[in-house]
Amino acid sequence: MSACRDAVQAIVEQPMYAGVALTEATVRIKQLTVLTEQALRHLADAKALLDATPSPSKAPAGNG
């Protein structure tokens, strides 16, 4: 995520013409940052749920 933010900051700090292509690239990088953050939260929540769920015990062996 910080790499995305760094990329946006580098684009903003460059003294170049802010044409359509540059604006679109900046927007896409910002979108990527948001989606990455959301995915990270989603995976952290899923991990927490999996860690909180007890694993199924082995079924008892039958006699005969």
C-alpha positions as CSV (number, residue, x, y, z in Angstrom):
1,M,0.0,0.0,0.0
2,S,2.8,2.4,0.8
3,A,4.3,1.7,-2.7
4,C,1.0,2.9,-4.2
5,R,1.0,6.0,-2.1
6,D,4.7,6.6,-2.9
7,A,3.8,6.3,-6.6
8,V,1.0,8.8,-6.4
9,Q,3.3,11.2,-4.4
10,A,6.0,10.9,-7.0
11,I,3.5,11.7,-9.8
12,V,2.2,14.7,-7.9
13,E,5.8,16.0,-7.2
14,Q,6.9,15.8,-10.8
15,P,6.8,19.1,-12.7
16,M,5.2,17.7,-15.8
17,Y,2.1,18.3,-17.8
18,A,-0.9,16.8,-16.1
19,G,-2.6,15.4,-19.2
20,V,-5.4,12.9,-19.3
21,A,-3.1,9.9,-19.3
22,L,-1.3,11.1,-16.2
23,T,-4.6,11.9,-14.4
24,E,-6.1,8.5,-15.3
25,A,-2.9,6.7,-14.1
26,T,-3.0,8.6,-10.8
27,V,-6.7,7.7,-10.3
28,R,-6.0,4.0,-11.0
29,I,-3.1,3.9,-8.6
30,K,-5.3,5.5,-5.9
31,Q,-8.0,2.9,-6.7
32,L,-5.4,0.2,-6.4
33,T,-4.5,1.5,-3.0
34,V,-8.1,1.5,-1.7
35,L,-8.7,-2.0,-3.1
36,T,-5.5,-3.3,-1.5
37,E,-6.4,-1.9,1.8
38,Q,-9.8,-3.4,1.6
39,A,-8.4,-6.8,0.7
40,L,-5.9,-6.7,3.5
41,R,-8.7,-6.0,6.0
42,H,-10.9,-8.7,4.5
43,L,-8.0,-11.3,4.8
44,A,-7.3,-10.2,8.3
45,D,-10.9,-10.7,9.3
46,A,-11.0,-14.1,7.6
47,K,-7.8,-15.1,9.4
48,A,-9.3,-14.0,12.7
49,L,-12.5,-16.1,12.0
50,L,-10.4,-19.1,11.1
51,D,-8.2,-18.8,14.2
52,A,-11.3,-18.5,16.4
53,T,-13.0,-21.5,14.9
54,P,-12.1,-24.8,16.7
55,S,-10.8,-27.4,14.3
56,P,-13.1,-30.4,14.0
57,S,-12.0,-33.3,16.1
58,K,-11.3,-36.7,14.6
59,A,-14.3,-39.0,14.5
60,P,-14.2,-41.8,17.0
61,A,-13.1,-45.2,15.5
62,G,-16.0,-47.6,15.2
63,N,-15.9,-51.1,16.6
64,G,-16.3,-53.6,13.9
